[in-house]
Every structure is written in C-alpha cells, then in structure tokens.
Amino acid sequence: MTQVDARPQAGDTAAPSQGGVRGKGLGGNSVGLVGGAVIGVSTVAPVYCLTATLGPTVGEVGVQMPAIFLAGFLPMLLVAFAYRELNRAVPDCGTSFTWSVKAFGPRVGWMCGWGLLIATVVVLSNLAGVATSFFWLLAGEATSSADVAALDDNKAVHILTTLVFIALATAVSYRGMTATKWLQYTLVGLQLAVIVLFAVMAVAKSGEIAGSLDFSWSWMNPFAVDSFAAFTAGLSLSIFIYWGWDACLSINEESTGSARTPGRAAMLAMVVIVASYLLVAIATQMYAGVGDKGTGLGNPDTADNVFATLAEPIMGSGLGILLFVAVLASAAASLQTTFIPVARTVLAMSTYEALPATFAKVHPRFQTPGRATIAAGVATGVFYSVMTVLSENVLVDTIYALGLMICFYYSITAFACVWFFRRELRRSPRDLLVKGILPGLGALMLTAVFAQTLYDMWDPAYGSGSSVLGVGSVFVIGVGLLLLGLVIMLVTSWRSPAFFRGEVLTKETPALVVED
C-alpha cells in the first residue's frame, strides 16, 4: 500500500508553524489520558524490571532498597516536568530530538535523538530476549517438562523465538495506536493485578521463613547507605527501571489535547510505577529478607530473576505460575510499546531532513510511521542476533551501557527546557520553578550519574568482567555507540546540509504559553 510522505511537497504554501515544526500525518485524537498513561507504564515494564533488579539493588544497598527506588524516582520526576512543559509549547513526536534542536541547534539535537534511538534498540533487544526466556520457562512449567524449558538454552531456538516476538511486536505497532492501546490495557492490567496479589500474599506470609524482616521506616532513608559508591551503583539501577515513561510524550500528535494530555499521562504513569515498585520492594523484603542464602534477596545465585525463586513459596504452585505469566506479559507489552518512541523519533528526524527521506512515510490507512517501525524491528532483530552469536558477554555489557545513554539524552532534554524557556523564568514563580529550577536539578543529577557511570565503566570488572586493551568492555561499548552516532551525524550533515544549517527546524522560541 502506498505510504504518505510527511514532508512538505513542492508547491506547498502553508507556512511552517513554530520555527519549522511540521505535521507528520499521524492519526490524531487516538489516545486519551488513561491510554497514554497505560502506554507509559507498559514501556517501563514494571514486573520485568522488578524481577531483574530487586536482587542486584539489595546486593548494593541492603535494606535501603526502597529508599534507592525513591531516590531514582526523583531525577525522573524532575525531568518529567521538563518534558511536560516542552510538550505544551511544542507538541511534536520527535520529543527530545525536536526540543533540543529548538534549544541548542541541530548538532546537539541530532546527538540527543541518536542517544534515544540507540538506547531504545538495545532495550528492545533485551526485552525480546527476556520474553523468549520466560516463554520457554512458562512452557516448561505448563508442561512439567524440563526438556521444554531447556529449549531456551539452545541458541538457534532462542534466536528464532526472539525474532518471532520482535516481528509480532513490530506488526502490532505498525497497525496503529488503536490496536496498541487495547492490547496494552489487557497486558498492563494483568501485570498490576498480579504484582498487587503477590505483594499482599508476601506481607501476609512474612515471618514464616528464616530471614524475614519487620517493616522499618529506616528503609526509606537513602542516607543510611554504607558508601557513596554503593549509593551511586544502586541509583544507576533504579534510574534504569524508570526508563520509558516518556513514551507517553512521543504520541503527543496522536493524543486528544496534544499540548496537555501527554504530560499529564506521563505524570500519572510515574505515580503508578513508583507506587508499584515501593509496594513490591517492601513486601519482598519483609518476606525474604536481604540474606545471601536461599530465598534471601541478596543471594547472588537468584539475583537476576527473583520472582522465579519466590513465586511458589509465596503464591503456591497454582497461583505461582501467574507470576511467570505476568513477567512474560510485562516483557512482551514493553517490547511492543517501546517501538512507539523509536519509530516516531525516526519519523520526525526524517521529516526535518536529519535522516533519509524514506522514513518520513506515514501509512495512509493506519496513520503510523510504517517504514520507521519496520526499520526499527529489523535493526533490533539484527542487533540481537549478531550480539548473541558473537558473545553473550558483549550482549550483557551492551545492556549495562544503557544507563549511560539514558542519562545522556534525558539530561540534554532537561537542560533544553531551562534554556528554551529562559526568557520566561522571571515571569512568575511557577515558571521559575517548573521550567527552570526543577528541570535544571534533574539535569544536574543525571549529568552527575552520567559522569560517575563513565568512571565506573572504565574498570574491566564492571559488567561481564571483559575488557579491551585494559579498558572495561562496557565503557568501550557505551562510548563507542555514542561516537558511532557522531560519525553518522557527520555523514548526514554532508548529505542533508539544510537541516544542519538550521534552515529546516529553527531555534526561534514560540510565543509564550498562556496559563489557564
């Protein structure tokens, strides 16, 4: 079917709005407040994040795990104010890319967009792999067959299953926001219901096993962490588990009330996420404790999948399988919604001539960035397959490098908010706070985490323990992927000079936003 080109055609007379911001041809009024919040929660994948990070976080900070989850939420909340205010002024599906171009110019904006794109491809690869592992684990539980569960260890079967998950997620995203929204209502509802049931049962059974703990308010004190190194390591983990809420903003052109609804949806999603994290963190800590043996959360042998260890003791063999279903649903749902921001960022970059024009095509029936979605799916499949065949260590280290890329583009976006609204900061105390102070603090916090992560990554012991010429592999991969973006940007600037001369998307600040 013919794709619709979102770029202005020769002979168009309509003037571009707000310094070059263009419509893309996406389907408007497709998602409301609740639908946007559900997509935000889904992209974060709370159940998957919890099973993968409860153990490592306890290993770093012990009983202060709930405090670290709160500390990780703070910079995300501050950055969310930046996203909300920028979206109100310039509701564009390019989000971080578009806003940082408007604030700092085309080169900084292009690199910010690249940070989002490469981080998302890595996350998509990881989510697809996790969905595959839990699919075969669940199949083994359902059939009571260890041989079926062991199929995940067969590299060929694992890669093929992962590619099937990627293809299915790509197909759903390709068909538009309506299909996405109703699928996500089901999957997110299942996730939240199961983890609430799990938490309630964990608290009810607290004290039944050795190592159980009584709740203490001291668990909420981040200053009780033993060392700054442990605090920053735990903070890096907790920042990762909040990543993805900004998917709410990437559908701003498809939302009802595009200037306000996406920002409110992001705030609502973050409240749901932090509440679920604290509930499960406290409940599991009360039941299992933080010991390094048996079911203790500090046991290194079970740290990468805590729910697999605790499902049957807490929920029993009958209900325990629901937890496996919830983890699979969480990874599968996030896999599908994570295609949303990457496809729309590619669409925006192509529309503004920062990427090849072919990606500026919108499907005439589904009103989605069809070619960009397919390209993201292909890139994810190729990346995961190559990394898995080359080395499991390389794949693990790529995932560890995610924190660097996340802090990179989030901090640029938050700084962009302060600079973009610099002329408005003295207009009212409200503007100074939500457009200046709060985003600025969030940007500084994430910049500090970025710098500390760079320092930690240099050590070969970080991640899988491998190194390249004495330098940690995680550092090489993380910095290498950002430098790859710099090379691609230089090539693109030669092929598409108009964008990089500031002639397509300009830095002019739009008219002041009138408050209600």
URNORNOR-V324302 format. One record per run of one state. SS is the DSSP state (a for helix, b for strand, c for the rest). FROM is the first residue (numbers start at 1). LEN is the number of residues. If there is no record, write none. Layout:
SS|FROM|LEN ; SS|FROM|LEN
This chain:
c|1|2 ; b|3|3 ; c|6|11 ; b|17|1 ; c|18|3 ; b|21|1 ; c|22|9 ; b|31|1 ; c|32|1 ; a|33|12 ; c|45|1 ; a|46|44 ; c|90|6 ; a|96|9 ; c|105|1 ; a|106|38 ; c|144|2 ; a|146|8 ; c|154|1 ; a|155|20 ; c|175|2 ; a|177|28 ; c|205|12 ; a|217|4 ; c|221|1 ; a|222|3 ; c|225|3 ; a|228|15 ; c|243|4 ; a|247|4 ; c|251|1 ; a|252|3 ; b|255|1 ; c|256|5 ; a|261|28 ; c|289|17 ; a|306|46 ; c|352|5 ; a|357|4 ; b|361|3 ; c|364|6 ; a|370|21 ; c|391|1 ; a|392|9 ; c|401|1 ; a|402|19 ; c|421|1 ; a|422|3 ; c|425|4 ; a|429|29 ; c|458|9 ; b|467|2 ; c|469|2 ; b|471|2 ; a|473|23 ; c|496|1 ; a|497|4 ; c|501|16
